[in-house]
């Protein structure tokens, strides 16, 4: 993941359920968010540079954003679970 010193925007910890839509649809949990991107916990390893649509519900409103996969790694905290989870850094586009 990108070191904190290289990040362009401050990140806020959240816990929002959402979906990533591309060739496949994945249910994800947004774990932090900023003006420039977010970090999601995902059940699949996503290809670097892939362009996807992120959908989340916030305050009863459905929000959609076009995103690019910037980073992806196995989630060490979830490694002991039956199905591995991955932390994926997404950059907002547009």
C-alpha positions in Angstrom: 0.0 0.0 0.0 1.0 3.6 -0.4 3.0 5.0 2.6 1.0 7.7 4.5 3.6 10.3 3.6 2.9 9.9 -0.1 -0.9 10.1 0.2 -2.4 13.2 -1.3 -5.5 13.3 0.9 -6.4 12.4 4.5 -8.2 9.1 4.9 -11.2 8.6 7.2 -11.9 5.1 8.6 -15.4 3.9 7.7 -17.3 0.6 7.4 -19.6 0.7 4.4 -20.9 -2.2 2.4 -20.7 -1.9 -1.3 -20.2 -3.6 -4.7 -17.5 -3.5 -7.3 -18.8 -4.0 -10.8 -16.7 -5.1 -13.8 -16.5 -8.4 -15.6 -17.7 -9.8 -12.3 -19.5 -8.3 -9.3 -17.9 -8.4 -5.9 -19.4 -7.5 -2.6 -16.9 -5.4 -0.7 -16.5 -3.5 2.5 -15.0 0.1 2.3 -12.7 0.4 5.3 -11.3 3.9 4.6 -12.0 6.7 2.2 -10.5 10.0 1.1 -11.1 12.6 -1.6 -8.8 10.7 -4.0 -9.7 7.1 -3.3 -10.6 4.4 -0.9 -9.5 1.0 0.6 -11.8 -1.9 0.3 -11.8 -5.5 1.6 -12.6 -7.8 -1.3 -13.0 -11.6 -1.7 -11.0 -11.6 -4.9 -7.5 -10.4 -6.0 -8.1 -7.7 -8.6 -5.8 -6.8 -11.5 -3.8 -3.7 -11.1 -5.1 -0.9 -13.4 -8.5 -2.5 -13.8 -11.3 0.1 -14.2 -14.4 -0.7 -12.2 -17.6 0.9 -10.9 -17.9 1.2 -7.1 -21.4 1.4 -5.6 -22.0 2.2 -1.9 -25.0 3.3 0.1 -24.5 6.3 2.4 -27.3 7.8 4.4 -29.9 6.0 2.3 -28.5 7.3 -0.9 -26.8 5.1 -3.5 -23.4 6.6 -4.6 -21.5 5.4 -7.7 -17.9 6.1 -8.7 -15.6 5.0 -11.5 -12.4 3.6 -9.9 -9.0 2.2 -10.9 -7.3 -0.6 -8.9 -4.1 1.0 -7.6 -2.9 -1.6 -5.1 -3.9 -5.1 -3.9 -2.6 -7.4 -1.2 -3.8 -10.3 1.0 -5.5 -9.0 4.1 -3.3 -10.3 6.9 -6.0 -9.8 9.5 -8.4 -12.0 7.5 -5.8 -14.6 6.4 -7.0 -17.2 9.0 -10.6 -17.2 7.6 -11.8 -20.0 5.4 -11.9 -17.7 2.3 -9.1 -15.2 2.0 -9.8 -11.5 1.7 -7.8 -8.9 0.0 -7.2 -5.2 0.7 -7.6 -3.2 -2.5 -6.7 0.4 -2.9 -8.9 2.2 -5.4 -8.3 5.6 -7.0 -11.3 7.7 -7.9 -11.4 8.7 -11.6 -13.0 11.8 -13.0 
